[in-house]
Amino acid sequence: MTATTRRAVAGATLLGLAASKLEAQQPAAAEVRREDALLTVFLRHDETKTLAEINEHLKQTGFFKQFPPPGIDVVSWYVMMGIGQVVTLNVPPDRLREVNRVLEQTAWGGFHTEFYPTYDYRQGAAEVRKQMQ
């Protein structure tokens, strides 16, 4: 086994251990009110800027003071290596525009944004898995 292969195997093992530890540490997902929607936002790093430049932009625009807007629950907020940050929010439909505007006014210039309506499929997947056994 070459040194490169050994390093790759060791790295993959460490990533697997870290992922399982993180999974064990994750709190239960925030309860979603029936009338609300989950919205997953990809905050893709602007790769033409350094991290310091992105952080300075976010500071100047007040990103962390304004996002998420008050009363909007964060269900999860992860760093996805090679992408940026992935945030899932619990959003009442009548506040969707507000979330969009805050991101337009604060995140653009540091991140490229993508929005995806999302739903929790854990219970459905468990039921399908049970039926398929």
C-alpha positions as CSV (number, residue, x, y, z in Angstrom):
1,M,0.0,0.0,0.0
2,T,1.5,3.4,-1.0
3,A,1.8,6.3,1.4
4,T,-0.9,8.2,-0.6
5,T,-3.3,5.2,-0.3
6,R,-2.6,4.9,3.5
7,R,-3.3,8.6,3.9
8,A,-6.6,8.3,1.9
9,V,-7.7,5.3,3.9
10,A,-6.9,7.1,7.2
11,G,-8.7,10.2,6.1
12,A,-11.8,8.3,5.1
13,T,-11.7,6.5,8.4
14,L,-11.4,9.7,10.3
15,L,-14.2,11.3,8.3
16,G,-16.4,8.3,9.0
17,L,-15.7,8.5,12.7
18,A,-16.3,12.2,12.8
19,A,-19.6,11.8,10.9
20,S,-20.9,9.1,13.3
21,K,-19.9,11.2,16.3
22,L,-21.6,14.3,14.8
23,E,-24.7,12.2,14.0
24,A,-24.8,11.0,17.6
25,Q,-24.6,14.6,18.9
26,Q,-27.3,16.0,16.7
27,P,-30.4,17.2,18.6
28,A,-33.8,16.2,17.4
29,A,-35.0,18.4,14.5
30,A,-37.1,21.4,15.6
31,E,-40.8,20.7,15.5
32,V,-42.4,22.0,12.3
33,R,-45.7,23.7,12.7
34,R,-48.2,22.2,10.3
35,E,-48.9,25.5,8.6
36,D,-45.2,26.2,8.1
37,A,-42.8,25.1,5.4
38,L,-39.2,24.0,5.6
39,L,-36.9,26.0,3.4
40,T,-33.3,24.8,2.7
41,V,-30.9,27.6,1.7
42,F,-27.6,26.9,0.1
43,L,-25.1,29.7,0.8
44,R,-22.4,28.9,-1.8
45,H,-19.1,30.6,-1.2
46,D,-18.1,33.2,-3.8
47,E,-14.9,31.6,-4.7
48,T,-13.5,34.8,-6.2
49,K,-13.2,36.1,-2.6
50,T,-11.1,34.9,0.3
51,L,-12.9,33.8,3.5
52,A,-11.7,37.0,5.2
53,E,-13.3,39.1,2.3
54,I,-16.6,37.1,2.6
55,N,-16.7,37.5,6.4
56,E,-16.0,41.3,6.0
57,H,-18.9,41.6,3.5
58,L,-21.2,39.7,5.9
59,K,-20.1,42.0,8.7
60,Q,-20.7,45.2,6.7
61,T,-24.2,44.0,5.5
62,G,-25.2,42.9,9.0
63,F,-25.8,39.3,7.8
64,F,-25.6,37.7,11.3
65,K,-27.7,40.5,12.9
66,Q,-30.5,40.1,10.3
67,F,-30.4,36.4,9.3
68,P,-32.5,34.6,10.1
69,P,-35.2,37.2,10.8
70,P,-36.7,37.1,14.3
71,G,-39.2,34.4,14.8
72,I,-37.8,32.2,11.9
73,D,-36.6,28.9,13.4
74,V,-33.3,27.4,12.3
75,V,-33.8,23.6,12.0
76,S,-30.2,23.0,11.0
77,W,-27.1,24.9,9.9
78,Y,-24.2,23.0,8.4
79,V,-21.0,23.7,6.6
80,M,-20.8,21.5,3.5
81,M,-17.2,21.3,2.4
82,G,-16.7,22.5,-1.2
83,I,-20.1,24.2,-1.2
84,G,-20.5,26.6,1.7
85,Q,-23.2,26.6,4.3
86,V,-26.6,24.8,4.2
87,V,-29.3,26.2,6.4
88,T,-32.8,24.7,6.8
89,L,-35.4,27.1,8.2
90,N,-39.0,26.6,9.5
91,V,-40.8,29.4,7.7
92,P,-44.4,30.5,7.8
93,P,-45.6,31.0,4.2
94,D,-46.4,34.7,4.7
95,R,-42.8,35.4,5.8
96,L,-41.1,33.7,2.8
97,R,-40.5,37.1,1.1
98,E,-39.0,38.5,4.2
99,V,-36.4,35.7,4.4
100,N,-35.6,36.2,0.7
101,R,-35.2,39.9,1.1
102,V,-32.8,39.5,4.1
103,L,-30.6,37.2,2.0
104,E,-30.7,39.5,-1.0
105,Q,-29.6,42.5,1.1
106,T,-27.0,40.7,3.3
107,A,-25.7,37.5,1.8
108,W,-25.4,38.4,-1.9
109,G,-21.8,39.5,-2.6
110,G,-20.5,36.9,-0.2
111,F,-22.6,33.9,-1.2
112,H,-24.5,32.7,-4.2
113,T,-27.9,31.6,-2.9
114,E,-30.1,28.7,-3.8
115,F,-33.5,27.9,-2.2
116,Y,-35.2,24.5,-2.0
117,P,-38.6,23.7,-0.4
118,T,-37.9,20.8,1.9
119,Y,-39.8,18.3,4.0
120,D,-38.9,15.8,6.7
121,Y,-39.1,12.3,5.2
122,R,-37.7,10.3,8.2
123,Q,-41.1,8.9,9.2
124,G,-42.0,8.1,5.6
125,A,-38.7,6.5,4.9
126,A,-39.0,4.4,8.1
127,E,-42.5,3.2,7.0
128,V,-41.2,2.3,3.4
129,R,-38.2,0.6,4.9
130,K,-40.5,-1.5,7.2
131,Q,-42.8,-2.4,4.3
132,M,-39.8,-3.5,2.1
133,Q,-38.4,-5.9,4.6
